[in-house]
Amino acid sequence: MNRLPFLLIILLVIAGAAFVLDLGTGTVSIPPDQVLAILSGHGSEKQSWQTIIMVFRLPKTIAACTAVAAAWWKGWDWGEI
């Protein structure tokens, strides 16, 4: 039996959870349910949380994910750092 699809699903779930947790952690802690509400367009209990996520944390997280994906695509040896 091929385990690749199962492992891929597990990795995607872990990556999604890490993405949401990264957006919620910082000086101002934002609960994961509020992060998901903001990302899905339903707003939040506090307007400040929405500003923090959409203006500051989301671009940082997307840039970090893009940098890691580019390094993986290039085949960067992390031991060189």
Phi, psi and omega in degrees: 000136181279122183267356184300313179300320179296314179295323179296318178296316178299315180296322178294321178294317179296317179296320178296318178295319178296322179298312181293318180294323178296320179292332183270344183261147180158197179301320175255114179278131180240126182300145182304324179295326177287325176298314179296323178296319179294315181294330180275356176091009181271358180082191184215169176296327182237131178297327181297324178296319180296319178295316180300314182293306189286328185266321188253306190279321182297313177299323178296316181292319178296319178297319179295317179296321179294318179296318179293318179296320179294319178295321178294316181298321180288335182086033183298132176274109185295345177289345179286342185285000000 
